[in-house]
């Protein structure tokens, strides 16, 4: 009796609330088969054998499809058949902890994909196998019921995270109806608030479920998400218009519309370092006034908890402790859950955007800001003859700072503890190192010079510095997103790489006279998502500036910044680690479609044969432009080992040996 009694076949028992009761007194269905080699196994016996070993209920489908074969099994043969299915649809009882972790990881991953919009219908890449979802729900329903409930909640509210086949299988099993949402209420009331804040795969799915109705409204208008809506400043047709949980009096009563400058846009615009303290204080003051109306009182309670959590988030991201604010927020949220019977309709609305940010900030507070990352080798590992002295990492683990909210790169690093750096970069870096360090006459004091454009959090440069050792490399990172470069500088300093790595925050172009126009958010504010904001350095201060350390000329007018991005040639001329006549051993360019422009801005160094290896990760059309541009220098050879990967082009150009020496 080491397993839950409700894990017996359904023919013998059922679950009633939190108890398990037998529906009938029934003899062991396998009794006639245990002590003999009798064949003619019954369906009930096969179900009992499966339930004794597996947490899923796939045995029903398996029996339905293979009953003629299974019915002639002996008892021992049936046990062997179940064990053989463990690699497929049987999730063993002995792996319950592992099964729960699988569910936690998938919920966290699905939250990231839902936020960024890279869902199966758009990316054509499923987040998991067709049958895995229903098996995961069944395998976790007793060992971690909250996660099992959250899986079903996403199926119900955000079915886009699943493929059509997964949804169909889940609907057949009726997993989209009767979601036991009160399991969550009991879980939040029975655990300490400090323990809840540290949970992974809990508040992210709840945030996604709370936003799902609003995303459906946006989809009907052609907007990709809250971020795009906030950038445009548009209004979206909707039954009501809420601003901080209250009806917006400026909306027309005959044709109400919801503005993209609502509460969610405020949250996404100020993710780093967090919501402005003066704003959250105004929310607290407004939510603290007494209100006789019960609904207004509930809305104010949630806004008050949201404001308290926002202040905790801001303090945390600035490196300060939360003091008593986190405890106060927890007490007020518990009080709301105890006195509000319809809490789920308030916290998980069925239409429009949520009128609170409780789940959003609890999700942010559950995310690591600094991650221990393993310096893993390329897979497959290049040969020893090619690598020479670079067969293993000089430093086995580094501490990496990541963004304080959801982001594909940051979430990958948090979830896996590995760099989000492609194999191609690692392979090319090690080949470049072998070429440089193994040349005759090169002393131990020589270094590898590496330049990366568009490295975001600097994963690849951190990997290269840790693998080779900080004394063997000099690296330059050029990245336009200030929120990312500020974290990269933290990572560099934290690991003692400051003498080896330099970071610049600026966008790059071809150095031409044309001005680039980068749209700001509605009303001229910073856009909700900093990932593609190229006009100003956004670090811990959050807002844009009229210039940054790059000295790029810019002006601001009407919420848009006009600027002339420098060419990479100009940047390299000011890099102190590149003496006159020296080579850049490796240049990597990955810039969201601007790769051809940036490579064109490297014209002078390429023409002088001062770049030994160029690696561009780009789209198919920019790749054609790069190939045409590089054709003017026959000393650069395109490495044909690479090519197209999932609709992208990997271009690797190597300088012929002896050219430019």
N, C-alpha and C positions, 0 to 999 in steps of 0.2 A: 504493500500500500504506500509506495513512495510517490505515486502520481496522484493527481487530483481525481476524485471518484467520477467526476463528470466526463472524464476522458474515456470512459467505457463507451461502447457503441450506443447509438441513440435508441436502438430497439430495447435497451434495458433501463435507461435512465434519462432524465432531463434536468435542466438547470432552472431553478425557481428563485429569482433574486440572487442572493449570494450563496444559497444552499443548493445541494444536489440531492434529489429524491428519486427513488426507484419508482417506475410506473407500474411494475409488476414483479412478482417474485418469479424469477426465471433461473432455470438451471444453467450451468456452464454450457454454452453452445458447442464447445469443442470437446466435451467430456467423452463422447463416443469415439473420438479419433486419437486421443492422447496415447493410449497404451497399446495401440495396434498400428498396423500398416494399412488400415482400412482407407479406401479411396471414396470418392463421392463427397468431398468437402462441401459444407453448406455455406451460403452467403453470410449468415450470422457468425459462423465460426471464423471465416476469413476476416470479417470486420473486427472481431475481437482480437485476432492475431495482429492485425494492423494497428489497432488502438493501443495495444500493449507496448508497441515500439515507436509509434509515430504520433506527432501532434497534429498533422493535417488529416483531412478526410478524403483524400484522393482515392481511397480504396473503393469508394462507390463507383466512380468513373472507371477505375481499373477493372472492377468486377463486371461492370456493364459491358465493357469492350472485350473482355477475355474470359467470360464465364465458362465457356465450353472447355477451355484449357485448365482453368483454375479448379473447376469442379472435380477433375479427376486426380487432383493432388492429394498426397497424404498430408498429415499434420506437419511433419518435418519439412516436406517440400514447400508447403505454403509459407512456413517461417523463412525458409531460404529465399523464396520469391520476394517477400517483404524486405528482407535485408538487402537484396539486390536492387531494390528501388530507392534505397537511401540516397543515391547520387542524383536522383531525379525528383520525385515528389514526396518522399518521406523525410520529414524533418524530425530527427530523433528526440525523445524526451531528454536524453543525456546532454543535448546541445541547447537546452532552453536559454541559458545565459547568452550563448552565441546567437541564437535566433533573435533574441531581443535586441542585441547590438546591431544585427543586420537591419532590423526595422528602424532603429534609431538613426543609423547612417543613411538609410534610404529617405526617411522623412526629412532629414537635414538637406540631403541632396535635392529632393523634390522642391523644397522651399527655395533653394538657390535658383533652380531652373524656372520656377514660377515667377520669381522676382525679375529675372533677366529676360523672360519670354522665350527661352530656348526649350520649348516643349516639343513632344514627339510630332505633333501635327505640323510644326514649323521646321524643325531641324531634321525630320525624317529619321531620327535616331531614338529608339525606345529607351526609357530610363531603366527598364528591367524586362525580363522575359514575360511572355504573355501569361503563363501560369503562375509566375512567382508571386504576383500580388495576392491572389486568393490564398495561396499556400502561406504567405506571410501573415495574413489576417488570422487564419486558422491556427497557425503555429504559436501565435502570441496572445491568443484570447484569454488564457489563464495565467501564463507566466508573466506577462506585462500588459494587462488589460487596457491601460491608458493609451499605450502606443497602438494597440489593435483598434481602439476606438478612433484614434486620430487617422489611421489609414482609411477607415470607413468614412470619416468626416471629409477627407480630401476627395474620396470617390464621389461623395454626394455633392460637395460644393465646388470642387475644382477638378472635374473629371478630365480636363485637358492634360493633366500630368500623366495620364495613362494612354496606352494605345487603344484603338477600337476593340481589338481582340481581348485585351485585359478587362476593359469595361464590360464587354459582353459576358465573359466568364463570371465576373463579379455580380452582374445583374441576375444571371441564372441562379446564383446562390443567394440572391436578395440581400446582398451586403450593403446596398445603398439605402435601405429603408430601416427604420427602427434603430438608428445609431444611439447607443446608450450614453448620451452626452453627460448625464449626471455622474458618471464615473469620474469625469474631470473635476467636477465640483467637490466631490468627496476627497479626491486626491489632493486638491489645493488646500482644503481645510484641515486635512490630517497630517500635512507635512510642514516643517518649518519653512518660513519664507526664504531664508538664506539658502536652504537646500534646493528649493524650487528654482531659484535664480541660476544655479549652476547646472540645471538640466539641459541636455542636448536633445534635439529632436522633439521638443515639447511646445515651446511658444512660437517657433517658426511656422509650423503647420497651422497653429491657431491664428497667427497674423495673416497667413495666406487665405484661410477660410473666411476671416473677417473682411478681407478686401475683395473676395471673389465676386460678390454682386456688383460692386463698382466697376471691376474689370469687364464684366459682361456688358455694362452700359457703355463703357469706352469702346469695346470692340464694335458695337453697333454704329459708332461714329467714325471708324477708320483709324482711331488712335491706338498705338501699340501698348500703352500703359499710362500709369500715373505720371511717370517721368516726362513722356512726350506731351501729355496733356498740360503739365505745369509749364513746360518750355513755351508752348504756343500761347498760353494765357487765354485759351478759348473757353467758351461756355458750352456745356453739354446738356441736351434735353434730358430732363429728369423730373420725377413726380414732385420733389421737394428740393430746397436748397439750404444746406446747413453750413454754418460758420461757427466753429467752436461749440458745436452741439446745439446751436440755436437757429431758428428760422431766419433767413436773410430777408430783411424788409425790402431790399432793393429789387428782389425778384418780382416779375410780373405775375399777378395772381391768375391771369387768364392763360399764360404760357410760361409756367415756371421753368427755370433752367438752373443747372448747378455749375458754379464757376470752378475752373481748374485751380483756383487759388484757395482751395478748402484746406481742411486740417491735414490730410495726407500729404499734400504738396508742401505744406510748411515743414512737416517732418522730413521729407526727402530732400528738401533744399538745405536743411541744416543738420545733416547727418554727421558732419565732422567739423568741430568736435562735438556738437550737440545743439539743442535748442537754446536760443538766447535766454540768459537768466532773467532779464527784465520781462520778456514775454511770458515765461512760466510763472513769474510772480504775479503778473496780471491775471493769469488763469486761476491761480490759487485765490486771489482776492475775490474774483468774480464767483468762483465756486463755493466760497465760504459763506456767502449771504444766505440767510434762511429763505426757504421757498415752501409755500403751502401746497403747491401742486406736486403730486407724488411722482409723476414722470419727470418733471424738471429737477426734482430732488435726486432721482436716480442718475440723470444725465450729469448733474453737478458732482455727484460722488465719483463717477468714473473720470470726469475731467480733473478732479482734484488728485486722484491717484495717478493719473497720467502726468500731471505737472510735477508731482513729487518724484516720480521715476525719471522724468526728464532731467531734473536737477541732479539726481544720483548719476545718471549717464554722463552729464557734462563734467561733473567732478571727477569721475573715473577716467574719462578720456584726457583730462588735463593733469592726471597723475595724483589727484587728491582722493582721500577716503570719503565715504558717503555719510559718515557721522550717524546720526539717528534717523536720517531721512528714509533709508531703506526699511527700517523697522516700522516707521510710521506709515509708509505706503502699504506694507504688508498688513498691518492691523486694519487699515481703512478698507482694503480690498476684501479681507475676510469678513468684515462687518457687512459690506455690501452683499457678499455671497450668502451670508446667513439670513439677511432680512428680505432678500429679493427672490421671490419664487420664479419669476420669469427672467432670471439673470442671463440665460442663454440668448434670448431675443435682443437683449441690450448689448451684450458683448459680441454676438455673432449675428449682425443684422441680415435680413433676407433681401434688402434692397438698399441701394445707395452706399456711400462710403461709411465706415464706422465713425461713431461720434466720440471716440476715445482712442488713446494710443497705448493702452495698458499692455496688450500683447506685443506691440511693436517695441516698446522699451524693455520689456522682460526678455524678448528675443535678443536685443542688442546686448543686454547685460549678461546673457549666457555665453556670449562669444569671447573667445580668447583674443587678447590684444598682442601677445607675444607667444610664439610657437617654437618649440624645439624641433628642428628640421634635420633629418638624416641626410648626410652627403652621400647619396647613392651613386653607384657606377652606372655608365650607360648600359643599356640592355638591347642587343648583345654587346658584350665588352669587346673593344678592338683588340687586335693581337698584341702580344708583348713586344714583338720585333718592331711594330709600328710606333708604339708608345714610348719605348725606352724607359725613362725614369718616372713616368707618370702613371704607373700601374695601380696606385691606390691613393686615397685622399690624404692630404697632409693634416686635415682637420676633419674628424668624423661627424661632428654635429655643430650646428650653428643656431643661434637664437634669432628669430626673424619677426619683425614687427609687421602687422597686417592692419587693414582698415577696420574701423570699429563698427562696421555694419555688413550687411550682405553684399557679396561681390564674388563673382565666379572664381577669381584667382585666390582671394583670401579664404573663401570657404573650402576650396580644394586643399590648401595648405593646412588649414585647421583640421579637416576631416582625415587626411592621409598622413600628415607629418612629413610630406615630401615636397620638393620644389615643383612648381608648375613650369618646368623648363623642358622643352622638347628634346628628344633623343638626338635629333639632327644637330642641335647646337652643341651638345656635349661631345658628339663624335667629331665635329669639325674643330672644336676647341682643342681636343686632345691631339688631333692630327696636326693642327697649327703649332702646338707646343712641341710635338716630336720633331717637326720640321725645323723649328727655331733652335731648340736646345741641343739637337743632335748635329747641327752644322759644325764642321771643323773650325776650330779656333774660337768657339763660343765659350766664354768662361762661366763659372757658377754664378757670377754677379749679374749676368744678363737677365732681362725680364721679358715677359710676353706682354705686348701692348694690345689691349682689347677695347673696342668701342661698340656700344650698343645704343640704338635709337629706338625708343618705344618699349623699354623693358618693364614699365609699370612699377611694380614693387621691387624690381631688381633681382628676381629669382636666379636668373642665369649668371649674372655677375657674381652673386654671392656663392653660387655653386662653384664657379670657376676659381674664385679666390680661395675657397676652402680646399678645393681639390689640389691645386698647384701649390698653395701656401702663399700668404701675403707678400713674402719676400720675392716671389717669382713672377708677379703680375703687376701691371699698372693698367687700371681700367677707368673708362669714362662712360658714365650713363647720362643720356640726354632724354628727358621725359617731360611732356607738357603738363601732366596732372600733378599739381602741387600737393594734393592729399596723399598721392603715392610717393612722391620724392621725399616728403617729410618723414614718412615711415622708413623709406630706404636709408635715409641718413641715420635714423635711429639704429637700424640693423647694422650698418657699417660701423658706427661708433661702439655699439654693444659688443661686437665681436673683435674689436681691435684692428679693423681694416682701414682706418682713416688715412693712413699713409699710402695705401695702395689703390683706393677707389675715390673718384671724384664724381660729384653729382651736379648736373645742371637742370634747372626747371625752365624749359622753354620749348615751344613748337619749332620745327624746322621746315624749310622749304628748299627751293632751288636758288634762292638769293635774288630772284627777279624783282622787278619794280612793282608787280601787281600786289594789291592789298588783299588780304584775306578778311572776310567778314564772318565772325563767329557769333551766332545769335545767343543772347542771354535769355534768362527765364522771363516769364510774364511780369510786366511792370519793371523790367530792367534788373531784377534780382538774379542771383546766381541760379542756374538751372538745378533741377532736383537731383540729377545724377551727375557726379563730378567726373565720371570716367571719360567723357568725350568733351570736356570743357577746355578748350585750347587757348583761351584768351588771357588767362591770368593764373598766377600761382595760388592755389588754394591749400593752405596748410592748416595748422591748428586754429588760425583766426577765422576760417570759414569764408569770409567774403573776398571779392575780387579786388585787385589793386590796379593802378594805372601803369604799373611796370613791375619788373622783378629783377633778379640778380643777373639775368642775361643781357639787360640793356636793350631789349627789343623795342623799337619805337612803336608806340601805340597811342590811340586816342579813343575816347569813349563817347558815344552819342546815341541817345535814344535807346539805351539798353543793349547796344551792340558795340563790340570793340573792333577797331580797324588796326591791323598790324602788318608789318613786313617781316615774316619769319626769316631768320638767317639761314644761310647754307651751312652744311656740315663742314665744308672747306674752311669757312670763317671760324667755326668753333674749334677746329683742330689747330688752326694757327695760334690760338690763344691757350692751347693746352700745354702746360709746362712740362709734361712727361713725354712730349714728342719733339725732341731736338731737331734742328734743321738737318734734312737728309735722312732721318730715321724712318723705318718702316712702321706702319700699323699692321700688326700680324693678323688681326681678325676684326671684321666689321659685321655686325648683325643689324638688320633693319626690319622692324615690324611696326607698322604705323597705320593700321586700319584703313588701307586703301591709298595712302599717300606715299607708298614706298618708291614709286617711279620718280616722284618729285624729289624725294630726299636723296636717292642715288644720283640724280642729275646734279644735285648740290655738292656732290663729292668729285666733280669733274676734274679739278686741278690735281688732286692727289692720285686719282686713277690715271690721268694722262702722264703724270710723273712716275708711274709704277711704284708708288709708295704704299700701296695697299696689297698685302700678300693674299688675302682671302676675303671675299665678300659673300655674305649669306643674307638673302632677302626672302622673307615669308610674306606672300602677297596673294592677291586674287589673280584670276586668269588674265584679265585685260591689262592690269598694271604689269604683269609678267611679260606680256608682249612688248610693251614700251621699254622695259628694262633690257630685254634681249636686243632690241633694235639699238638702244643707246650704247650698250657694251660692245656691239659689233665693230665699233670704230677702233678698238684696241685688240688686235689679234694675239697679244701676249697674255690676254686673260682667256682661260679655257673654261667652258661650262662643264661642270661635273655631271655626267648623264646618269649617275647612280640614283639621283633624286628625281623629282618630277612633280606630279600632281598627287595631292593627298586630300581626299574629302572636299573637292572643289577648290583647293588652294594650290598654289605653285610654290615649290621650294627650289630656289635658284642658288647654286653655289658656284662662284667663280674663283678660280685659283690662278695666281700669277705663275707663269712658266719659270722653272728653275733657271736662275742666271739672269732673268730679265730684270733690269733696273738695278743690278748689283753694282 
